[in-house]
Amino acid sequence: MHLSIAHESSKVNLAFLIKELGLRQEKNTTVFRKGDLFVISPSVQNQYNWFDIGEPIMESYNPKVHEGYLLVRFKEKYVMAKLQPFQKKMMLRETMPNTTKLRPHWKFKVVEAGNPHVINMGDRDLKFWIQMPSESQLIKFFNK
């Protein structure tokens, strides 16, 4: 994947998060905030339905202070999960890819078939069931 394509994919539905949900993007990261909300919103625009979450991003999440959510911009849809249970089940150190080229991270795949879920690419037996809210449901939820 060319850098320009990867950069463009990170912008998919970005305006919706900012304008409609009122989230504020932290620098050029996948972290968005609003009050005590902490939202990680990676964009999945590839044919494999993969996304990564880096360890440094998770280090800025404090479940005692933040109400955390994973909100994946999955093509033209959204998939969502509460961040703390997702982190506890899916982000185990031993499931990180062994690479020296990239910062420590986890790699995941969105599976749409049947009941939508996310699998950990480091241990495919690790699955997390997710919701697929509509844009109107997201607007209601984030603007309550």
N, C-alpha and C positions, 0 to 999 in steps of 0.2 A: 504494500500500500504506500503510495507516495505521501510525503508529508503534507502537501497541500490538500489531498483528499481527506487525510486524517483530520487536519485542521478544520476543514469544512464540515465534516461529520459532527464535530464537537459543537457546532452552532445550530444543529437541527433542533427545532422547537425551543431554542434558547429564549426567544422573545416571549413565548407563552409563559415560561417560568417567571420571567421578570415582570412582564406587564400584567398578565392575568392572575398569577398566583402571588405576586408581590414579593418574590424572593430576591435576595441580593447576592450576586455572585462574588465569591472571594477571589480577587485577582483573576488569573486565567485558569482556575482549577475547576473541579467538578463539585466543589463545596458551595452550597447556597445557604443563606441564613435569613431568618425573619423572627425577631424576638428571641425566644428560647428554642426555636426550631432549628435543627441542624439537618440539612438534606444533602445527601450525596446523590448526584444525578449524572451518571455516565450516559453516553450516547452510544447506542448499538445500531450501526448502519452497515455492518458487514454481513457477508453471506453465511458466516459461521455462527452468528448471534452471540459473539464473545464480547466480554468487557472485563476490564481490570479495575481493581481498587488497590491503591498503593498504601503501604503501611504508614507513611508520613501523614496521609489524610486521616487515617483512623486515629492517629495519636492526638489529633486536634479535637476529637469527639470525646465528650465527658458525659456519660449517661446520667450522672447525678445532677448535672446542670442543664443538659440539652434534651429535648424531645427529638429523637433521631429517626430519620426515614431514609430508605433507599428508594429513589424514584428514577427508574431507568427509562430513558427516552428510547423506546424500542421501535425503530423505524417510525411509523406515524402514530404509534400507540404509546401507552405508558404501562409499566409494571411497577408495583409498589410493595414494600414490606417495611415493617418496623425494624429499625436498625439494630437495636440491642439484641433481640433474639437471633437476628440474621448473623450478627457478629459472633455471638456465642457458639452457634452451631456450625457456621460456614467458614470462619476465618481462623483456622487452626494453623499454627506456625508450620507444622509438618506438611501442610498442603500447598505451601508456596512453591512456585517453580524454582528449580535450581539454576540460577543464572547469575553471572557476575556482571553482565552488561547493563542490567536494569536494577533500579532500586527494588527493595523487597516489596512484593505485591502478591495479590491473589488473582487468579484468572477464573472467570465464571462464564457459563453459557445459559442463555434464556431458552427454555423449551416451551413452545406454545401448545403442542399437541395434547389433547385430553385436558387434564388439569394443569394450568400453566405453573411452571416451577423454574427454579434456577438450580443448576448443578455446579459443583466445584470441580474444575478441570484437574485439580491435583488429587482428587478422590471422588470419582464419579458416583460413588454410593451416597455421597452427601448431597441431599436434595432439600430445597426449601420452597414450600408452596407460596405463591405470590398472588396478589390481586391485580386485576387489569381494569382500573377505574377509567371512566370516560373523562373527557376534559371538563364537562359540567360538574361531575362528582369531585374532581380535583379542585375546581374553583370554589365550590361550597366548603370543602374540607380546609383548604388553606386560608380562606377568608372568613372563618367563623369568629 
